[in-house]
Each structure stands twice: as structure tokens, then as C-alpha cells.
Amino acid sequence: MTKATFRSPKADDVTLVVEPGVSLMQAAVRAGLDGIVADCGGQRQCATCHVYVDEAFTGLLPPMSEDEDDMLEITATERTGRSRLSCQLVASEDIEEIVVDLPERQR
């Protein structure tokens, strides 16, 4: 299980326990978390699940695919070196904890 903390500029932090094989986007949507829109349902087609991974956790993640990299070019908020699509961040036994910041808006 991965403990995923979502830090929001608009609300209190939310921590979810995410089962292996489940993306952070899926867990956030299931929990009704405000700040993850996920219009495309996790298909790397909309960039409305954009998050900023806390620097302490970026080294734990697999490299992004070319498709994810391309999609991050159309985010509603500024892309940074910490930007990832939460639909591509999948919980695993190797990741005990992760912290991500939600952007001000997704559209």
C-alpha cells in the first residue's frame, strides 16, 4: 500500500491509502478529491490530473513516457520539473509514501 498525500492550495491536505496497481488519479477520483478532474479517465489525453510531485519523492518514480511528456505541455497551470500526470503515477509495494501538490486549477 502507498500512502499518498495530496496538498491543495484551496483546502486541507488529504491522505489516501492506495492499493498497488491503482493510480493516484483513480484513488483521488474514487475519494471525490477536489482538484483532480480526470476528464479522460486516465488515458493521457487531457492533462486534468496534473500534479506537482514533492521533490523528496521524485526519485522513486519511473521516468515519464513520451506521451505523458507531450501531454504536460498543455496543462492549465505552469509545467515545472516536478510536473506529472497523476494517472501515470501507480502505487506499488516499492513506493511506501508520496506527496503531491495540486495546482490552482486543472482547466
Secondary structure, 3 states (H helix, E strand, C coil): CEEEEEECCCCCCEEEEECCCCEHHHHHHHCCCCCCCCCCCCCCCCCCCEEEECHHHHHHCCCCCHHHHHHHHHCCCCCCCCEEEHHHCECCCCCCEEEEECCCCCC
